[in-house]
Amino acid sequence: MLFFVYFETPRTMLNENDYDKTLKTISLEEANKLGVVLLIPVFVVFTGIHILLWGNDMLEYFRVDFSPLKILRDGFLFFIAFLIGIVLHELIHGISFALFAPGGFRSVRFGVLWKFLTPYCHCTEPLQVRHYIFGALTPSVILGFVPAILGLIIGKYPVTFFGIVFIVAAIGDFMVVRLLSNEKPTDYTQDHPSEAGCYVYRKK
């Protein structure tokens, strides 16, 4: 059903003269603060469910061959996995946007807002609001909710914890989607080239 809803409309070029243009932005400082706050309930919910399903098996990590060296090794491995996840997060955005952009992947740009140490994926062409929302949420599903739930199913807390981190990492995406929640799905939106937000094109 999701595939049908989002892929039923072919790519079209936007004639800006037929639309009213409005800028909507979010504060990255606010997004980062909200991400820290959101980490607590997301962590509590998924960790609590894991404990209910699998008991105290997480404590086995500290009982079996526990040592500071093990902590450092596993912390380093998770850090590497986190960096790879960040790259994949933006790449998934890019692939999702490219599915609907008239120029395909050539319309996608990647970069980093160094002031906030925030990587970004920017689509240089307008997309229908429903397509933009699809592209905005896809990384949080693939890297966040799927691993978090999979970890609960197979009883592997590191997998769940990876998902928790990337649910929280998508807070900026959730905030942008919230800005677009009252827009018509078939109107258009386009990433702002230098700010955290987008232009909305409403049909006149």
Legacy VTK file of the C-alpha trace (Angstrom):
# vtk DataFile Version 3.0
C-alpha trace
ASCII
DATASET POLYDATA
POINTS 204 float
0.000 0.000 0.000
2.837 2.391 0.889
4.529 1.603 -2.426
1.317 2.309 -4.353
0.586 5.586 -2.580
4.018 7.079 -3.097
4.997 5.739 -6.496
1.755 6.161 -8.398
2.619 9.682 -9.666
5.334 10.104 -12.329
8.047 12.760 -12.039
6.907 16.188 -13.200
8.627 19.551 -13.669
7.292 22.383 -11.511
6.121 25.661 -13.051
6.690 28.125 -10.180
4.310 30.688 -11.707
1.399 28.404 -10.815
2.316 28.253 -7.110
2.637 30.455 -4.022
6.036 29.977 -2.369
6.511 29.894 1.432
9.649 29.196 3.482
9.409 26.894 6.511
12.441 26.290 8.716
13.428 24.599 11.957
16.097 25.515 14.500
18.977 23.041 14.522
19.861 24.121 18.060
16.318 23.294 19.114
16.437 20.000 17.204
19.662 18.981 18.966
18.212 19.860 22.375
14.992 18.010 21.602
17.022 14.999 20.462
18.702 14.814 23.881
15.308 15.032 25.587
13.752 12.464 23.243
16.572 9.998 23.918
15.301 9.351 27.447
11.721 8.156 26.672
12.804 6.243 23.550
15.572 4.525 25.532
13.250 3.738 28.442
10.461 2.340 26.230
12.595 0.032 24.069
14.908 -1.019 26.905
11.919 -1.677 29.148
10.278 -3.869 26.496
13.562 -5.721 25.975
13.820 -6.469 29.711
10.189 -7.638 29.807
10.787 -9.981 26.867
14.280 -11.226 27.651
14.730 -10.678 31.392
18.087 -9.473 32.647
20.177 -11.012 29.850
21.771 -7.595 29.327
23.605 -8.123 32.611
25.396 -11.110 31.057
27.549 -8.621 29.185
29.079 -7.564 32.503
29.334 -11.107 33.862
31.132 -12.800 30.961
34.787 -11.836 30.398
34.135 -8.320 31.640
37.097 -5.951 31.484
37.855 -2.282 30.712
39.507 -3.451 27.499
36.258 -5.104 26.433
34.366 -1.869 27.132
36.844 0.152 25.058
36.773 -2.358 22.202
33.009 -2.559 22.024
32.663 1.197 22.453
35.028 1.754 19.531
33.129 -0.752 17.376
29.832 0.941 18.169
31.354 4.329 17.338
32.432 2.993 13.929
28.942 1.543 13.410
27.489 4.938 14.362
29.638 6.764 11.797
28.665 4.266 9.108
25.027 4.710 10.153
25.267 8.489 9.739
26.599 8.063 6.201
23.858 5.538 5.412
21.216 7.859 6.900
22.067 10.615 4.425
22.545 8.172 1.550
19.070 6.718 2.147
17.666 10.259 2.061
19.437 10.814 -1.255
18.246 7.591 -2.848
14.676 8.214 -1.679
14.637 11.765 -3.055
16.270 10.660 -6.315
13.365 8.279 -6.970
11.108 11.304 -7.547
13.403 14.149 -8.614
13.294 14.879 -12.370
17.100 14.835 -12.433
17.369 11.655 -10.387
20.485 11.294 -8.233
22.106 14.218 -10.070
19.713 16.472 -8.140
21.031 15.270 -4.771
23.777 17.038 -2.817
25.493 16.028 0.431
27.346 18.163 2.953
27.879 19.128 6.592
26.658 22.167 8.535
29.911 22.495 10.488
28.513 24.991 12.985
26.232 22.264 14.337
28.293 19.246 13.188
25.191 18.159 11.292
25.426 16.255 7.997
22.687 16.866 5.458
21.257 15.649 2.180
19.844 18.351 -0.115
17.575 17.845 -3.136
17.965 20.729 -5.585
14.568 20.173 -7.239
11.013 20.446 -5.859
9.258 17.214 -4.888
5.625 16.553 -4.117
5.034 16.868 -0.374
4.148 13.168 -0.054
7.352 12.173 -1.851
9.438 14.521 0.273
7.926 13.107 3.474
8.640 9.593 2.218
12.291 10.529 1.655
12.531 12.328 4.985
11.205 9.403 7.035
12.816 6.465 5.230
16.152 6.578 7.160
14.386 6.606 10.536
12.461 3.490 9.499
15.374 1.544 7.985
18.065 2.500 10.514
15.869 3.261 13.524
12.583 1.465 13.971
13.501 -1.720 12.065
16.690 -2.461 14.086
15.004 -1.433 17.355
12.137 -3.873 16.777
14.388 -6.563 15.285
16.578 -6.458 18.383
13.487 -7.024 20.529
12.464 -9.995 18.402
15.846 -11.760 18.376
16.872 -10.714 21.888
19.977 -8.754 20.876
20.078 -5.502 22.811
22.983 -3.949 20.839
20.768 -4.126 17.736
17.914 -2.476 19.627
20.257 0.188 21.004
21.522 0.965 17.484
17.904 1.505 16.457
17.270 3.748 19.465
20.208 5.966 18.503
19.000 6.371 14.923
15.407 7.033 15.919
16.713 9.943 17.980
19.145 10.960 15.209
16.130 11.514 12.944
14.618 14.213 15.195
15.338 16.929 12.618
13.553 14.895 9.951
10.535 14.454 12.238
10.434 18.212 12.875
10.479 19.016 9.148
7.736 16.452 8.489
5.676 18.071 11.235
6.025 21.405 9.415
4.539 19.752 6.337
1.802 17.786 8.090
-0.956 20.244 7.112
0.163 20.689 3.500
-1.568 19.031 0.556
0.278 15.826 -0.410
0.254 16.835 -4.083
1.657 20.335 -3.548
5.428 20.713 -3.728
8.321 21.302 -1.372
12.026 21.891 -1.886
14.990 21.868 0.494
16.416 25.263 1.382
20.026 25.316 0.116
21.573 26.705 3.323
18.995 26.530 6.139
17.346 23.639 7.960
13.961 23.637 6.308
12.233 23.861 2.978
10.154 25.944 0.622
6.512 24.945 0.175
4.799 25.551 -3.182
1.029 25.748 -2.860
-1.121 25.597 -5.987
-2.728 29.001 -6.730
LINES 1 205
204 0 1 2 3 4 5 6 7 8 9 10 11 12 13 14 15 16 17 18 19 20 21 22 23 24 25 26 27 28 29 30 31 32 33 34 35 36 37 38 39 40 41 42 43 44 45 46 47 48 49 50 51 52 53 54 55 56 57 58 59 60 61 62 63 64 65 66 67 68 69 70 71 72 73 74 75 76 77 78 79 80 81 82 83 84 85 86 87 88 89 90 91 92 93 94 95 96 97 98 99 100 101 102 103 104 105 106 107 108 109 110 111 112 113 114 115 116 117 118 119 120 121 122 123 124 125 126 127 128 129 130 131 132 133 134 135 136 137 138 139 140 141 142 143 144 145 146 147 148 149 150 151 152 153 154 155 156 157 158 159 160 161 162 163 164 165 166 167 168 169 170 171 172 173 174 175 176 177 178 179 180 181 182 183 184 185 186 187 188 189 190 191 192 193 194 195 196 197 198 199 200 201 202 203
